Amino acid sequence: LQPSISFLRTYIKELVPTVDNNLAESLMRILDCYLEPYQVVEGRPPATDLMIADLVTCIEALFIFALVWSVGATTNEDGRKMYNSFLHEELYCNKFAWPFPKGGMVYDFMFLIETKKWVKWMDVIDKFEIDPKLSFSEIIVPTNDSVRNSYLLDLLLSNDKHVLMVGATGTGKTININQYLMGAAKVHGKVIRSNVIPITMTFSANTSANMTQDLLDSKMDKRRKGVFGPAAGKKFYVYVDDLNMPKREEYGAQPPIELLRQWFDQSGWYDRKDLSFRKLIDLTFVTSMGPPGGGRQEITPRFLRHFNIVGYVEMSDASKSIIFGTILKGFLANFEGGIVAMTDDVLFFPQK
């Protein structure tokens, strides 16, 4: 962990500035998600000796996966290539027991405890078939990027870990998160849990703390005196888009973000009418934003430290080929004469 953070600080540019202790905690949060099935929970059978033995065997591989998607996940495409080379060299020098397969970056694989193997992201989803009833603009084809980002979203959110997705305009942050929250994206064949109620809000330069508080308070039910949240048995996933858009006030703070930070630090905020403290429970935040610059502000590390940060990179040629190839094959499938076999030739991307 320490060599990775040192390499990151020395050679790699981040999409959003982070602090070392948050990167370390992000790694621990991902490991926590993998350890959750082994916790003793009322109404669930305890883990078997075989399950625990498998976990002990695979814990190194899970640690490296968590390392890639914590320390290595906050950078851009160029930074990923540098971190990929660094990690391969470190693993080789330390005789790592679960080496990554050849022919890909460390970001291209996930580790399955069931098979004890690294597998490509596209191998863990069902074959995608285009619904002929959908219009062209409604077709969303799963790619390497969307599958892994949906997996990370599901892994963290289902264990009540807050997520921040960072990437330039057009990298698919909003549509990826919306697809997951609406139940259109499947992870390991399952959609989002039925007890989840999504709340979506978009920040702008003129968003105020009062507007943010009023919107969230209007969705809450009273659970008991001073405690508010969704209906019993439900959970709110609060999606905040364009998180870093609110403009700074006179003293440099962003009021909507400071309000949310008060919830993270103190589990609630004060009612503006009677000044009583409102504790809010059963909330998990998922947020997205572009890198700071232009109209986007830098956000205080005191707020960012609560999130697992995942960077989005520009879509690769392979992903573009999957998208257009899938759509073209679906269209040409209605023609006779084997014309659908020409799809790969039409889509050939010349090497730069």
Secondary structure, 3 states (H helix, E strand, C coil): CHHHHHHHHHHCCECCCCCHHHHHHHHHHHHHHHHHHHCCCCCCCCCCHHHHHHHHHHHHHHHHHHHHCCCCCCECHHHHHHHHHHHHHHHHHCCCCCCCCCCCCHHHEEEECCCCEEEEHHHHCCCCCCCCCCCHHHCCCCCHHHHHHHHHHHHHHCCCCCEEEECCCCCCHHHHHHHHHCCCCCECCECCCCCEEEEEEECCCCCCHHHHHHHHHHHCEEEECCEEECCCCCEEEEEEECCCCCCCCCCCCCHHHHHHHHHHHHCEEECCCCCCEEEECCEEEEEEECCCECCECCCCHHHHCCCEEEECCCCCHHHHHHHHHHHHHHHHCCCCCCHHHHHHHHCCCCCC
